[in-house]
Amino acid sequence: MKIAVASQEGLIVDTHFGHARQFLIYEVSGETCELLERRAVEQYCVGGQSMSSAIDGILAAVSDCHAVLVAMIGEPPRERLAAIGVQAVSDYANQPIDAALGDYARRQASE
């Protein structure tokens, strides 16, 4: 499954959905996590204001992913992601990406 991750340096899940300027796209299969690409996006939240023009680009950028791992996310963008079948997950804030991806994949397999 493909999972998008909001991360500044590519090491930990450390970026608020609205502050992300890129999403790291991983393919997760069993215990294997492979970084496929980095997708640049326009920042959704600038100076405390939501940029409605940016959300459509972000949704398009992650639409082929099963989930988006973020440090935090507000309810309106969470609902917009859910409407296109992408789960917003903020359970892994400040955790290493590999560990977060592995745990998420294990949880999905057990459901």
C-alpha positions as CSV (number, residue, x, y, z in Angstrom):
1,M,0.0,0.0,0.0
2,K,1.1,3.6,-0.6
3,I,1.4,5.9,2.3
4,A,2.2,9.6,2.2
5,V,4.2,11.1,5.1
6,A,4.5,14.7,6.1
7,S,8.1,15.2,7.2
8,Q,10.6,18.1,7.0
9,E,13.9,16.1,6.9
10,G,12.6,12.7,6.0
11,L,13.4,11.1,9.3
12,I,10.4,11.5,11.5
13,V,6.7,12.3,11.2
14,D,7.0,15.9,12.2
15,T,4.9,18.2,10.0
16,H,1.4,19.5,10.5
17,F,-0.7,18.7,7.4
18,G,-1.3,22.4,6.8
19,H,2.4,23.2,7.0
20,A,3.6,20.5,4.6
21,R,5.5,21.6,1.5
22,Q,6.0,18.0,0.4
23,F,4.8,14.5,1.1
24,L,7.1,11.5,1.0
25,I,5.4,8.7,-0.7
26,Y,6.3,5.2,0.5
27,E,5.3,1.7,-0.7
28,V,4.7,-0.5,2.4
29,S,4.6,-4.2,2.0
30,G,4.8,-6.5,5.0
31,E,7.9,-5.3,6.9
32,T,9.4,-3.5,3.9
33,C,9.1,0.3,3.4
34,E,10.5,1.9,0.2
35,L,10.6,5.6,-0.5
36,L,9.1,6.0,-4.0
37,E,9.2,9.8,-4.4
38,R,8.8,13.2,-2.9
39,R,5.7,15.2,-4.1
40,A,5.9,19.0,-3.7
41,V,2.7,20.8,-2.7
42,E,1.6,24.3,-2.0
43,Q,1.4,24.9,1.8
44,Y,-2.3,24.8,2.9
45,C,-2.0,26.9,6.1
46,V,-0.1,30.2,5.9
47,G,-0.1,32.7,8.7
48,G,-2.9,31.0,10.4
49,Q,-5.1,31.2,7.3
50,S,-6.2,28.2,5.3
51,M,-5.4,28.6,1.6
52,S,-8.4,27.0,-0.1
53,S,-6.6,26.9,-3.4
54,A,-3.9,24.7,-2.0
55,I,-6.1,21.9,-0.7
56,D,-7.2,20.6,-4.1
57,G,-3.5,20.3,-5.1
58,I,-2.7,18.4,-1.9
59,L,-5.7,16.1,-2.4
60,A,-4.6,15.3,-5.9
61,A,-1.0,14.7,-4.8
62,V,-2.0,12.0,-2.2
63,S,-5.1,10.6,-3.9
64,D,-3.4,7.3,-4.8
65,C,-2.4,6.7,-1.2
66,H,-4.1,4.6,1.5
67,A,-3.2,7.1,4.2
68,V,-1.4,10.3,5.1
69,L,0.8,10.3,8.3
70,V,1.0,13.8,9.8
71,A,2.0,15.3,13.1
72,M,-1.3,17.1,13.3
73,I,-4.4,17.8,11.1
74,G,-7.6,19.8,11.5
75,E,-11.0,18.4,11.0
76,P,-11.9,20.1,7.7
77,P,-8.8,18.6,5.8
78,R,-9.3,15.3,7.6
79,E,-12.8,15.1,6.2
80,R,-11.7,16.2,2.7
81,L,-9.1,13.3,2.7
82,A,-11.7,10.8,4.0
83,A,-14.0,11.9,1.1
84,I,-11.4,10.7,-1.4
85,G,-10.7,7.5,0.5
86,V,-7.5,8.6,2.2
87,Q,-7.1,8.1,5.9
88,A,-5.5,10.9,7.9
89,V,-3.3,9.5,10.8
90,S,-1.8,11.7,13.5
91,D,-0.9,8.9,15.9
92,Y,2.8,8.9,15.0
93,A,3.8,12.5,15.7
94,N,7.6,12.8,16.2
95,Q,8.2,9.1,15.6
96,P,10.7,7.7,13.1
97,I,9.1,7.2,9.7
98,D,10.1,3.5,9.3
99,A,8.7,2.6,12.7
100,A,5.5,4.5,12.1
101,L,5.0,2.9,8.7
102,G,5.6,-0.5,10.1
103,D,3.2,-0.1,12.9
104,Y,0.5,1.4,10.7
105,A,0.8,-1.5,8.2
106,R,0.6,-4.1,11.1
107,R,-2.5,-2.4,12.4
108,Q,-4.1,-2.4,9.0
109,A,-3.3,-6.1,8.4
110,S,-4.9,-7.0,11.7
111,E,-8.2,-5.2,11.0
